Amino acid sequence: MSSAPPRNPGPSWGFDFLQLLNRFCPAPLRDGFTAIGSSVAWAFMPKERAASMEYLSAVTGKPCSKLYSLKHFANFTALMMAKLRAGDGKSVTLDWASSEDAENGAILFSDQQLLLGTFHVGGSEFLGFHNSALNRKVAMIRQRRNNSGDIDRLVERSSGNLKIIWVDPGDSVVFALRDLIAEGYSPALQCDRLEHSSKSAVFDFLGRQRRMPFTIYRLALLYELPVCFCVALPGEKDLHYQVKAFSPFYPVKAEKSDQLKAAETHFQGVLHWLEQILAQHPLLWFNFMPLSSSMELTEKEL
């Protein structure tokens, strides 16, 4: 007998209640309620709290205080509320932060089928919905949840070019991705969790050698598709995000070992770029997975 899909933390009526706050509460009152909610979540989610403090210690290079971790939870709650507002019809604005980022991300506005890479950073999840409106067929991979009201509402507001692939815990997504690519979709993958990655490799990240998802590059080499990594950082206005992009990876004809080396070199560059972003905005990485168990190498691997 298969087990029920996991659920997001919180009561079954949680998303509906938050939506009511978004629709009918003045912003100061809404923010007050959500601040209370994020504090309760921090108190009653010990695993995520420990992961937050572990990550913040790693990215800042100093012990993380409880207050700083609480701010981390508050930022994540603010993002969830933003997704609900977007799902309720509020307009999302995505701007390029600099000419360099615009040049690196120009491929997103082309007709080229590609692989879209991102991380659980800021409002990066909006990128998949934004790209679907640019006459690009985008497929996003998401873990199946019993309560996923934030994503469900965003999907309803998106164009018909967006497809969500729901997967169960432990599932491999390789075959689903193969079919999507054959159908002309540009798959969007978040590349900072190992849970659905069939391929991984070791890279320098956050001060240590860590095992990171590498499936996106294996697909790039197999199907000869470029890879473009982007993240979206919150701006000063509500639902306004600045997009930062890393220079794309283009597969080249070469020996397999040389192709893999080129891909690994590119992803290491992506991770150093991500580290620079997180050093400036440490409270915007919403992974909430323990580094020690999900990424760090075992003694045998070392």
N, C-alpha and C positions, 0 to 999 in steps of 0.2 A: 504493500500500500504506500503510495507516494505521500510525502508530508506536504502540508499546506505551505504556500509561499510565505517568506518572511514578510513582516510589515514594518512600516516606518514607525519610529517611536511616537507615543502619544495615544490619546483615546480615539475611538472610531469617528467621533464627531469633530475631531481637531481641525481638519481642513475647512469644514463648513464654518466653524466658529471663527477661524482666522480670516476667512473670506468676508464674513459679516463685519469684522473689525476694519478690514480694508475698505469696505463699501460705505459704512455708515459712521465710523468714528472719526472725529477730527484727528489730524496727524499727531499732535502731542499726546492725546489720550491713547491712540492706537500704539504709539511707540512705548508708552508706559506699560500697557498690557503685555506687549511683546517682550519688554525687558524683564517683567516678572516671569513670563513663560520661559525665557532662555535661562534664567536663574534656576527655575525648577528643574529644567532639563539637565543643567550642569550638576545639580545635586543628586539626581536620580539616574544618571547614566555613567556609572563608574568606569566602564571600559572606554567609552568615548572620551571621558574626562582625562583618564590616564594617557590615552593616545595623544590628546591635545597637548598635555603638559610635556610629554616626551618629545613631540615634534617641535614645540616652541623652544624647548631647551636646546635642541639640535640646531635650529635655524638661527637662534640668537647667540649661541655659545655660552649661555649662562643659565642657572636654574630658573625655572619658570614659576612665577608666583600664582597663587590661586586666582587672584584678581585678573591677571593677564589672560589666564585660560578662560575665565568667565567672559571677558571681552571677546575672545575667540568664538565662544558659543553665541554671543549676542550678534556678532557679524554674520554668522551662519543663519540665525533666525531672521535677520534683516533680508538676506538673500531669498529665503523661502517666501517671505512676505512679498518681495519684489516679483517673484515668479507667479504668485497668485494674482497680483495686480496686472501683470502682463497677460495672464490667462483670462482675466476679466475684461480684456479689451484695451488696456492702457498701452500706448505706443512705446516701443523700445528703440532707443537710438544707439547705434554702434558707429563710433568714429575711429579713424586711424590716428594713433598718438603721434606719429612723426612720418616724415616722407620715407624714411628707411622701412618702417613697418608697412606703409602703403605699397612700397615696391615689393617687399617680401610676400605680401598677401595678394598681390595682383592676380595670381593664378586662380584665386577663388572666384574672380569675376570673369574668368574665361570659360570656354566650352570644354576644357580639358577635364576628363574624368580623373579623379585623384582620391587619395586617402587623407582624411582630415584628422589630425591629431590634436589633442588638447589634454588638460588636466583639471582636477577639481579645484580650480582657482577662480575666485571672484564670480562673475556672471558668465563664465565661459560656456555654460550650458545653453545660453541664448544664441550662441554662434550657429548651432545646428538648425535652429528654427529660422534664423536670419538667412542662412545660405539657401534654405529651401525656397525662399521667396525670390531668389535670383535666377530663376529658371534652371536650377540645378536639382537633380534628384538626390536627396540626402537620406541616408539611413543611419539611425542612432541606435546603439546597443544599450539596453538598460536591464538591470536585474528586476525580475518580476516581484511585485509587491502587492499585498492585499489592499493597501491604501496608498494610492499614488496620485492624489487629487491635483497636486501641483503640475505634474507632467501631463495628466489627462486633459486639463484645461488648456495647456499650451498647445497640445496636439490639435484640439478642436479649433484653435485660432490660426493654425498654420495652413500653408497651401497644400494642395493635394500631392505635391512633390516630396513630402516628408513621410518616411516610414519608420515606425518604432519597432524594433525587434526585442521582444521581451524574452529573457532567458532565466532559467531556474538556477539556483546555487549549484556550482560544480559543473554546469554545462560548458562544453566547448562551443565556441561560436564560429569555428573555422568553416564548417560546411554552410552555415547560414550566410557568412560573408562571401563565400564563393558564389552562391546563387545571386546575391545582391549585386556583385560586381558584374556578373554575366547579364543582369538586367539593366545595366547602365547606371546604377546608383554609385554615389561617392560615400562610402561608409565613414562615419565619424566615431572615433574611438578615444576614450579617456585612458591615458597611458601611465597612470600612477597606481594601479592596483593589479595584482597578479590573479585575481579571482577567476577571470574568464580568459586569460591569456594562455594559449597552448605553447608559446615560445617565450623564453626569457633569456637574459644575458646579464653579465655583471658590469656595473658602471660605478664611477665615483659620484656620490650624491649625498649632500648634507654631512660631509665630513667623514664618510666611510664608504667602503665597497659594499654595494647593495645590489640585490637581484631585482631587475626591473622588467616590465613587459616589453616584448620585442616583436610581437605578432605583426604589428603594422608594417614593419620593414620586411618581414618574410613575405607578406602579401605584395608589397611593392616590387620585390624582386621577382616573385612568381608571375605577376600579371603586368609587369613593366609599367607601373603607375607611379607618379610622383607623390611625395608626402609633404604636407604643409601643416606646421604646428602654429596654433594661435591661442591666445588667452584674452579674456575681456575683463578689464579692471574697472570698478565703479568710478564714475565721475562725480562732479559736485551736485548735479541735478538728479532727481529721481528717474530711474530707468534709463540713465545715460551711461554708456560704457565706452571706454577707450580700448581699442583692439591693438594688441602687440603681436607681431608675427616674426617667426624665425625664417631664415632663408630656406626655400624648399630643397628637398632631396630628390634628385633625379637619378633613377637607376641607369647604369651604363653597361654596355656589353663588355664583359670581362670574365676571368675565371671566377668560379663560385667563391673561392676563398677571398679574392680581392673585392668582390661585390659585398660580401659580409663585412669585411674590414671597413669599406667605405661607409656602409650603413651604420656600423657601430661608432665610427668616428663622428658621423653626423648626429647621432642620438646623444653622444656624450656632449657635443656642442649644445644641443637642445637643453640638456639637463643643467649645464653650467649657466645657460641663459635663464632657465627657470630659477636657479639658485639666486641669481642677481635680482630677479623680480621679487622673490620671497624675502630676500634680505631687506628690500625697501618696503614690502607689504607683508610682513609675516602673518598677520591675522587673516589673510585672504586664501590660505590653502585649506580647503574643507574636506580633507581626506578622512580624518578621524579613524585611521587604521594604525595599529601599533607597528612602529618601524621595526622593533626588535623581533617580531614574529613574522611579519609579512615581507620584509625587504632585506634585513641583515643576513649575512651569510653564516652558515653553521661552521663550527670549528673544523669539520671535515673538509668543507669547501675552501676554507682559508688555507 
